[in-house]
């Protein structure tokens, strides 16, 4: 029997020699790319990724060093992030810390305050400059989302916050009577439309070499009754799950108290977090930090996180600060007791920054 031989062509192999292929095929490709860019705008197609996408992802710090590390450095710029949690879990306050840090980076922010929870004192307590924030209290989901899209298209903002997704009600539901039945699924459909338009606008900004807009959606974490599996869910429909790059869920931990007996007073709470989704770093990371509600013996400002405690815990766990019994050692300095170490860090900003940078370098090292 005559053997049949198959000639296997290697993937990517052209019939033309390399020198001829470059001469005959490249001009055709260049002409095609030129025509596409002329038709759809400069940068519609590029050979290789554009400069704006090269290098590490830019990030905005959250106000918690532990959360920043678990996120890969903070909230990714130009992406959609959802922050959800139960009531009084610190969602809005942590978002205000992100806004403050964004302003420090020169990013102009917009707040769509559907719940009506922001005021001047709130801004001032968290050192957010209210004079440089675009603020809106929309009367419907359509109005709030359109405002974000218009500001985005004009290049007026770099960060938009929707607080909250659950509170933004469509016009059709808004205009109906309380006992009137309305069509199911109106809000999820509108959210899907908005998120699609938002991403297309961001794509255009990237094409033009501009910084895309970061979107943070604050959401309510609810529970289904009598279901198998995970009972927790967020409002707004499934579109949010597909478009968001990061999903952070906050939960209330133990109360932080001072005093005893009748003099016992709640001054803060432990805030626990879980990163359900992260397309820019590791997912399913969990952690916690102390959040203070009022004046306290530690001197942490109200509505702020105890960053000193976070730094100490992270530094010890990474052998930057060495602990032996009641003694703590950093370089040649020794501190007897945790109180002495805390006092030293709080009184020396340079020392605090030095240890913080070492923590970040250890975490980011390959």
C-alpha positions as CSV (number, residue, x, y, z in Angstrom):
1,X,0.0,0.0,0.0
2,X,1.3,3.4,-0.9
3,X,1.9,5.6,2.1
4,X,0.2,8.9,2.1
5,X,2.4,11.7,3.4
6,X,0.9,14.9,4.8
7,X,2.8,18.1,4.6
8,X,2.2,20.0,7.8
9,X,2.4,23.7,7.5
10,X,3.6,25.4,10.7
11,X,1.4,28.0,12.2
12,X,2.0,31.5,11.0
13,X,4.2,30.2,8.1
14,X,3.7,32.1,4.8
15,X,4.3,30.9,1.3
16,X,6.4,33.9,0.6
17,X,9.9,34.3,2.0
18,X,10.2,36.7,4.9
19,X,11.8,39.5,2.8
20,X,9.1,39.3,0.1
21,X,6.3,39.0,2.6
22,X,7.4,42.2,4.3
23,X,7.5,44.0,1.0
24,X,4.2,42.8,-0.4
25,X,1.9,42.3,2.6
26,X,3.0,45.2,4.9
27,X,1.9,48.1,2.6
28,X,-1.5,46.5,2.2
29,X,-1.9,46.2,6.0
30,X,-0.7,49.8,6.5
31,X,-3.2,51.0,3.9
32,X,-6.0,49.1,5.6
33,X,-5.1,50.5,9.0
34,X,-4.9,54.0,7.6
35,X,-8.4,53.6,6.0
36,X,-9.8,52.3,9.3
37,X,-8.4,55.2,11.3
38,X,-9.6,57.7,8.8
39,X,-13.1,56.2,9.0
40,X,-13.4,55.7,12.7
41,X,-10.8,58.2,14.1
42,X,-7.1,58.2,14.8
43,X,-6.1,55.3,17.1
44,X,-9.1,53.1,16.2
45,X,-6.6,50.4,15.3
46,X,-2.9,50.3,16.4
47,X,-0.2,47.7,15.9
48,X,0.4,46.7,19.4
49,X,-1.2,48.2,22.5
50,X,-1.2,52.0,22.8
51,X,1.1,53.8,25.2
52,X,-1.7,54.6,27.6
53,X,-2.1,50.9,28.3
54,X,1.6,50.2,28.9
55,X,3.1,50.0,32.3
56,X,1.5,49.2,35.7
57,X,-2.1,50.1,36.3
58,X,-2.5,53.4,38.1
59,X,-4.4,53.2,41.4
60,X,-6.1,55.4,44.0
61,X,-5.4,54.6,47.7
62,X,-8.4,53.7,49.7
63,X,-7.4,55.1,53.1
64,X,-6.6,51.6,54.5
65,X,-3.1,50.2,53.9
66,X,-4.3,46.6,54.4
67,X,-7.1,47.1,51.8
68,X,-4.7,48.8,49.4
69,X,-2.2,45.9,49.6
70,X,-4.9,43.3,49.0
71,X,-6.2,45.3,46.0
72,X,-2.8,45.5,44.5
73,X,-2.2,49.1,45.4
74,X,-5.7,50.6,45.6
75,X,-8.7,51.2,43.3
76,X,-7.7,50.8,39.6
77,X,-7.9,54.0,37.6
78,X,-10.2,53.9,34.6
79,X,-12.1,50.8,35.8
80,X,-15.5,50.1,37.4
81,X,-15.5,49.3,41.1
82,X,-18.5,48.3,43.2
83,X,-18.3,48.8,47.0
84,X,-21.2,47.1,48.8
85,X,-22.1,46.3,52.4
86,X,-24.8,46.3,55.0
87,X,-26.2,49.4,56.6
88,X,-23.7,51.4,58.6
89,X,-20.8,49.3,57.4
90,X,-18.7,52.4,56.4
91,X,-19.3,52.3,52.6
92,X,-19.8,56.0,52.0
93,X,-17.0,57.0,54.4
94,X,-14.5,54.8,52.8
95,X,-15.5,56.2,49.4
96,X,-14.8,59.7,50.8
97,X,-11.3,58.6,51.7
98,X,-10.8,57.5,48.1
99,X,-12.1,60.9,46.9
100,X,-9.7,62.7,49.1
101,X,-6.8,60.7,47.8
102,X,-8.0,61.1,44.2
103,X,-8.0,64.9,44.7
104,X,-4.5,64.7,46.0
105,X,-3.6,63.0,42.7
106,X,-5.1,65.9,40.8
107,X,-8.2,63.9,39.8
108,X,-11.5,65.9,39.5
109,X,-14.4,64.0,41.2
110,X,-18.2,63.9,40.8
111,X,-20.6,62.6,43.4
112,X,-24.2,61.5,42.4
113,X,-25.8,61.6,45.9
114,X,-29.0,59.7,45.4
115,X,-29.4,59.0,49.1
116,X,-28.8,62.6,50.1
117,X,-26.2,61.7,52.8
118,X,-23.4,64.1,52.0
119,X,-23.1,67.6,53.6
120,X,-20.4,70.3,54.1
121,X,-19.4,69.0,57.6
122,X,-19.0,65.5,56.2
123,X,-16.6,66.8,53.5
124,X,-14.6,68.9,56.0
125,X,-14.2,66.1,58.6
126,X,-12.7,63.9,55.9
127,X,-10.5,66.7,54.4
128,X,-12.3,66.5,51.0
129,X,-12.4,69.8,49.2
130,X,-16.1,70.4,48.3
131,X,-15.3,73.3,46.0
132,X,-13.7,71.1,43.4
133,X,-16.3,68.3,43.4
134,X,-19.2,68.1,40.9
135,X,-22.2,67.3,43.1
136,X,-25.7,66.2,42.1
137,X,-28.9,65.0,43.8
138,X,-30.7,63.4,40.9
139,X,-34.5,62.9,40.7
140,X,-34.1,59.6,38.8
141,X,-31.8,56.9,37.6
142,X,-31.9,58.3,34.1
143,X,-30.9,61.8,35.2
144,X,-28.0,60.6,37.5
145,X,-26.5,58.3,34.9
146,X,-26.8,60.9,32.1
147,X,-25.0,63.5,34.2
148,X,-22.1,61.1,34.6
149,X,-22.0,60.3,30.9
150,X,-22.1,64.0,29.9
151,X,-19.3,64.9,32.3
152,X,-17.3,61.9,31.1
153,X,-17.7,62.9,27.4
154,X,-16.6,66.5,28.1
155,X,-13.5,65.3,29.9
156,X,-14.6,67.2,33.0
157,X,-14.0,64.4,35.6
158,X,-11.6,61.6,36.4
159,X,-13.7,59.9,39.1
160,X,-17.5,59.4,39.4
161,X,-19.2,58.0,42.5
162,X,-22.8,56.7,42.4
163,X,-24.2,56.6,46.0
164,X,-26.1,54.5,45.8
165,X,-27.1,52.1,43.0
166,X,-30.1,50.9,45.1
167,X,-31.4,54.4,45.7
168,X,-31.5,55.4,42.0
169,X,-35.1,54.8,40.8
170,X,-36.2,54.9,37.1
171,X,-38.6,57.6,35.9
172,X,-41.3,55.0,35.2
173,X,-41.3,53.8,38.8
174,X,-40.9,57.3,40.1
175,X,-44.0,58.5,38.3
176,X,-46.2,55.6,39.3
177,X,-48.5,55.3,42.3
178,X,-47.3,53.2,45.3
179,X,-49.9,50.5,44.7
180,X,-49.5,50.5,40.9
181,X,-47.8,47.5,39.3
182,X,-44.8,48.5,37.1
183,X,-42.8,46.5,34.6
184,X,-40.2,44.2,36.2
185,X,-36.5,44.7,35.3
186,X,-36.6,48.4,34.3
187,X,-33.7,49.4,36.5
188,X,-31.3,46.5,35.5
189,X,-32.0,47.2,31.8
190,X,-31.1,50.9,32.3
191,X,-28.0,50.0,34.3
192,X,-26.9,47.7,31.5
193,X,-27.3,50.5,29.0
194,X,-25.5,53.0,31.1
195,X,-22.5,50.7,31.8
196,X,-22.2,49.9,28.1
197,X,-22.1,53.6,27.2
198,X,-19.7,54.4,30.0
199,X,-17.2,51.8,28.8
200,X,-17.5,52.9,25.2
201,X,-16.8,56.5,26.3
202,X,-13.8,55.3,28.2
203,X,-12.5,53.4,25.2
204,X,-12.7,56.6,23.2
205,X,-10.7,58.4,25.9
206,X,-8.0,55.8,25.8
207,X,-7.9,55.9,22.0
208,X,-7.3,59.7,22.2
209,X,-4.5,59.2,24.7
210,X,-6.5,60.6,27.6
211,X,-7.1,59.2,31.1
212,X,-10.3,57.1,31.3
213,X,-12.8,57.8,34.0
214,X,-12.9,55.7,37.2
215,X,-16.4,54.7,38.3
216,X,-17.3,53.7,41.9
217,X,-20.8,52.3,42.5
218,X,-21.9,52.1,46.1
219,X,-24.4,49.4,46.7
220,X,-26.5,47.7,49.3
221,X,-25.7,44.1,50.3
222,X,-28.9,42.2,50.9
223,X,-29.9,38.7,51.7
224,X,-32.4,36.3,50.1
225,X,-34.6,34.4,52.5
226,X,-34.8,30.6,52.3
227,X,-32.3,30.0,49.5
228,X,-29.4,27.5,49.1
229,X,-25.9,28.7,48.6
230,X,-24.8,32.2,49.1
231,X,-27.8,34.3,50.2
232,X,-26.1,37.6,49.7
233,X,-26.8,39.7,46.6
234,X,-26.5,43.3,45.4
235,X,-29.1,45.4,43.5
236,X,-28.8,46.8,40.0
237,X,-28.9,43.6,38.0
238,X,-26.3,41.3,36.5
239,X,-24.7,44.0,34.2
240,X,-22.7,45.3,37.2
241,X,-21.2,41.9,37.7
242,X,-19.8,41.8,34.1
243,X,-18.6,45.4,33.8
244,X,-16.9,45.9,37.2
245,X,-13.2,45.0,37.6
246,X,-13.3,45.1,41.4
247,X,-16.0,44.1,43.9
248,X,-15.4,45.0,47.5
249,X,-17.8,43.9,50.3
250,X,-17.7,45.5,53.7
251,X,-19.1,44.0,56.9
252,X,-19.4,45.2,60.4
253,X,-17.2,43.5,62.9
254,X,-16.9,43.9,66.7
255,X,-17.5,47.3,68.4
256,X,-14.5,49.1,69.7
257,X,-15.3,50.4,73.2
258,X,-13.7,52.4,76.0
259,X,-14.5,52.4,79.7
260,X,-16.3,49.7,81.8
261,X,-19.7,49.2,83.2
262,X,-22.0,52.1,82.9
263,X,-19.2,54.3,81.5
264,X,-18.6,51.9,78.6
265,X,-18.8,53.8,75.3
266,X,-18.7,52.7,71.7
267,X,-16.0,54.8,69.8
268,X,-15.5,52.7,66.7
269,X,-16.0,49.3,65.0
270,X,-13.9,46.7,63.2
271,X,-14.6,46.9,59.5
272,X,-14.1,43.6,57.7
273,X,-13.7,43.4,53.9
274,X,-13.7,40.7,51.2
275,X,-12.6,41.3,47.6
276,X,-15.1,39.1,45.7
277,X,-13.7,40.1,42.3
278,X,-10.5,41.7,41.1
279,X,-9.5,41.6,37.4
280,X,-6.4,43.6,38.1
281,X,-4.9,41.6,41.0
282,X,-5.6,38.6,43.3
283,X,-9.2,38.0,44.2
284,X,-11.0,36.6,47.3
285,X,-8.6,38.4,49.6
286,X,-10.0,39.2,53.1
287,X,-8.9,41.5,55.9
288,X,-10.0,44.0,58.4
289,X,-9.1,47.4,59.9
290,X,-10.3,49.6,62.8
291,X,-12.6,52.4,62.0
292,X,-13.4,55.1,64.5
293,X,-16.7,56.9,64.8
294,X,-15.9,59.5,67.5
295,X,-13.1,60.8,69.7
296,X,-11.0,58.1,71.3
297,X,-8.0,57.6,73.6
298,X,-5.8,56.6,70.6
299,X,-6.2,60.0,69.0
300,X,-7.5,58.6,65.7
301,X,-9.7,61.3,64.1
302,X,-13.4,60.5,63.9
303,X,-14.4,58.8,60.6
304,X,-10.8,57.7,60.0
305,X,-9.1,54.3,60.1
306,X,-6.4,53.4,62.5
307,X,-3.5,53.4,60.0
308,X,-0.9,53.2,62.8
309,X,-2.2,49.8,64.0
310,X,-2.4,48.5,60.4
311,X,1.2,49.5,59.8
312,X,2.5,47.8,62.9
313,X,0.6,44.6,62.2
314,X,1.8,44.5,58.6
315,X,5.4,45.4,59.5
316,X,5.6,42.6,62.1
317,X,4.1,40.0,59.8
318,X,6.7,40.9,57.2
319,X,9.7,41.0,59.6
320,X,10.2,44.7,59.1
321,X,9.6,45.3,62.8
322,X,10.8,42.5,65.0
323,X,8.8,41.5,68.1
324,X,10.3,39.7,71.1
325,X,8.0,39.5,74.1
326,X,7.0,43.0,75.0
327,X,9.9,44.5,73.0
328,X,9.7,45.8,69.4
329,X,12.8,46.5,67.3
330,X,13.2,48.5,64.1
331,X,16.7,48.9,62.9
332,X,18.7,50.0,66.0
333,X,15.8,51.4,67.8
334,X,14.0,49.4,70.5
335,X,10.6,50.1,72.1
336,X,9.3,48.5,75.2
337,X,5.6,47.9,74.9
338,X,3.2,48.6,72.0
339,X,2.2,52.0,73.4
340,X,5.8,53.2,73.1
341,X,5.9,52.0,69.5
342,X,2.6,53.7,68.6
343,X,3.8,56.9,70.2
344,X,7.0,56.8,68.3
345,X,5.3,56.3,65.0
346,X,2.7,59.0,65.6
347,X,5.3,61.6,66.6
348,X,7.6,60.9,63.6
349,X,5.9,61.2,60.2
350,X,9.2,60.4,58.4
351,X,9.5,57.1,60.3
352,X,5.9,56.2,59.5
353,X,6.4,56.9,55.8
354,X,9.7,54.9,55.8
355,X,8.1,51.8,57.3
356,X,5.0,52.1,55.1
357,X,7.2,52.2,51.9
358,X,9.1,49.2,53.1
359,X,5.8,47.3,53.6
360,X,4.7,48.2,50.1
361,X,8.1,47.2,48.6
362,X,8.0,43.8,50.3
363,X,4.5,43.2,49.1
364,X,5.2,44.2,45.5
365,X,8.5,42.2,45.3
366,X,8.3,39.2,43.0
